[in-house]
Amino acid sequence: MTSAAWRVTPLKSCILAILEKRGGVIIENELETPLRDLFGDYSETELNKALLSLETNGLIHVSWISKTKRRIQKLTKDMSF
């Protein structure tokens, strides 16, 4: 994105909002459309950084289903990985 405008909602917050609406679990490719609607254009690098940050902060868990598919799950207080 080459726009100099600031985004209103951070990418991490958009991911968490989508997970909340989807019952806490989503496949990465199902995340693309609602994320573009909420956030706008983003790069694969931006998405990976946001997912890594959310995972290291204990808010989500990302696991590989296959070589190209990732499962993203929102963690609750009683869950840990």
N, C-alpha and C positions, 0 to 999 in steps of 0.2 A: 504494500500500500504506500503510495507516495503522498497522500494527503497529510497536511500539517495539523489537521484538527485532532484534538484530544478525544479519546473515546470516553463515553459517559460511564459505561459499566466495564470493569475489567474482564478479560477472557476467563479467568478462574471463576469468577462469580457467575458468569453465564453457564459454564459447564456444570456448576453445582445446582443452578436453577433448573437446568434441563434434567439432571439426574433426579431431582426432587419430583418433577412432573412425571417421570418415567418409572417411579417406584424404586429408585435407587440403583438400577442396573441398566446399562446400555452397551451396545456393540459400537465400536468406533465409527464405522461407516454410517450407522444410523444417527450419529451425533452431528454429522456434517450439515445437513439442511437446517435443523433448528438452530444450530450455532451460528450459521451465516445469517439467519433471520434476526437473531438477537444481537450479534456482535458485528456483523459485516465481514469483510474479507480478512483472512488470516492465513499465515503460512504454516506449513507442516512443522517447521522449527518452533514457531510460537505455540502451537498446540502441544508439542512434546515438552516444551519448557513449562507450560501451565500444568500439564498432567504430572510431570515430575515434582513440581512444587507442591501440588495438592497431595501427592502420595507421600512425600517426605514430611509433610505437616500432619499426616495421619488422617486426612479427610476422605481419601479414596484409596482403592486398591486396583491396580491395572494388571491384568493377566493375559497371557497369549492363549488364544483358542486354537489358532493355526499359525502358519508362517506369516500371514498377512492380516489376520484379524485379532483385535484386542478387545477384551471385555473390561469395562470400566464400572466399578461398583462403589457406591457411596458407603462409607463405614459408619456404623452406629457406635454408641458408647460401649456396648457389650461385645463388639467385634474387634479382633486384632489379627495382624498378619506378621 
